Amino acid sequence: MAEVILHGLSEKDIIQGCIAGRRDCQEVLYKFFSPRMFGICLRYANDFHSAEDILQEGFIKVFNNIDRYRGDGSFEGWVKRIFINTAIEYYRKAVNHNGHTELDKASFRQVDDVAVENLAAQDLLKLIQRLSPGYRTVFNLYVIEGFSHKEIAKKLDISEGTSKSQLARARAILQKMIQVHRR
């Protein structure tokens, strides 16, 4: 949204309008970001309706906290971080972590990168959504969002070994799903 004029307003104007509670600015911001943020929500949610809930909760947080945006870095990055954290909060409320296993107890093979490259993005998203919430969340945070295992462990209140184990198992399950999908 930076430097782009939307409905005659700059990014700064839209942010200031949202801080002032202007509905027209909130609508512009929502319409601009909702498709991309919904993609994030879908990656973490169990289903479409849960993704919608995360999307709404995320925008509530954006609008309630927009006055805290300091301009350090991109506004879109700030918004994205809120949505990732909202999705993690949703996950933590919905999932019991009792099923986590340490890495040394997990057996896995690496995902065939060529097979993943041959899948359409939409197909891969559908396969990722079929992972259990724990595996899906760690996979998204590590592979897609670029968090380290240390950061994931802190965010999800799990050990680094558990994060590594969850990622390894997610990759193994995805590999099996990809093989079935290719047939």
N, C-alpha and C positions, 0 to 999 in steps of 0.2 A: 504494500500500500504506500510505501515511502515514495515521495516525489510524484505520486500519481494523484491526479485530481479526480475525485469521485463526486458526482452530483454537484460540481462546482466547489467542493471543499477539499482542502489539503488534509494530509494525515494529521497534522497538528490541529487543524480546525475541528476535525472529527473527534479527536481525543478530548480537546477542550469542551466541545459540545456534549460529549458523554459525561464528562466531569460535572457539567452544569445540569445534567439530567435531561437533555434535549432528546426526545424520542426519535426525531428524524436522523440524528447522528448515530444513535444506538442502532437504528434499523439499517443504516448504511454499513456500519461496522459488522453487524450480524450477517447481512447478505454477502459481504465481501469474504468474511472468514469462515462462515458456517460450512461450506463444502469441504474445505481442507481440514478443518477441525473435526468434522464428522468422520473423515477418513481415519484420524487418530483414534477417535472414540470406537469405531468399528474394530480396529485392531486389538483393542483391549477388552471389549465387551463380549459377553456370552451370546448375545443375540441383538437384532436390530433395535428392539425396544429398549434394551439396556443402554445401547449406544445413544439413543435419543435422550435418555435420562442424563447420561454423562454430558452430552452436548448442552442441555439446558442448564445443568448445574455449573458447567464450565463458564457459560456466558454470564450467569448470575455473579460468579466470582470475578470475571473480567470487569463487569460494570460496577460491582461494589468496590473494587480495588484499583480502578483505572487511575485514580489520583495518585497512586503509589508508583506509577511508571515514571522513572527518572530520566529516560532518554538514553540510558547506557545500553548501547546495542539496539538491535532492530525491535520495533514494536511487535512485529509478527513473531519473533523469537520469544518475546515476553508472553504473548498470548498462547503460543504453543506450549511453553513451559507450564502455564496454568492448566491447560487441558491434559497434559501428561500427568501432572500431579493429581488432578481431579480423577483421572482414570485409575491411578494407583490407589487413591483413597477408596474409590468404589470397589476395587479388587480386594483391598484389605478388609473392608466391611463384609464382603460376600464370601470370602474364602477362609477356610481353616487351614493353617500351615502344617498340620500334623503329618501329612503325607510326604514331606520333603525327605530326601535321602542325600547323604554326603556323596561327593564325587567318587571316592574310592569304592563305594558300594554299587556304583552305577556302571553298567556296561553299555557301550555305544560304538557306532561307526560314524565317520564323518559324512555329512550330506554331500551327495554328488552335485557339485556346483554347476556342471554342464546341464544336468537335468533341471535344476532350478532356473537357469537362464532360458531354457526352452519353454517354460510355462508362461502364460500370460499373467500379468500382474493381478488381474481379477481372480484368476484361478488360484494363484498362490495365496491371496488374501483369504479366499474361502477355505483353503487347507489350514492356514494359520488359525482361523476362527474355530476350527474343529479341535484344536489342542485344548487340553484342560486349562482352566484359568491360570494356574501357577506356571505351567510351561509357557503358555502364550504370553503372559506378562513379562517373564524374564527374557524370552526370545525377542519380543518387541523392544524392550529397554536396551538390550545388548546389541542386537543386530540392526535394528532400524533406527533407534534413537542415539546409539553410540555411547551409552553409559558403560562404565567399567563394572566389574563384578563387585568391587568395593562399594561403589555408589549404589548399585542395585541392592546389595545387602543392607545398606543403611536405610534406603527408601522403604524396603519391604520388611525390615526388621527380621532378617534371616542371616545366616552365616555366608561368607564368600563361597565356601565349599558347596553350600546348598544352591547358591546362584549358579555355580558352574555345573552342578549336577542337573539342575532343572534345564539349563541350556543344552547340555549334552543329550538329555532325554528328549527334549523338544526336537532337536536336530534328527535324532534317530527315528522318531515317530514321523516327522515330516518326510524323511527319506522313504520310509515305507509307503506313505500316502502318495508321494510323487511317483513311485514305481507302479503303484496300482493305477494312478491317474493316466500314466503313459500307455497303459495296455489298451 
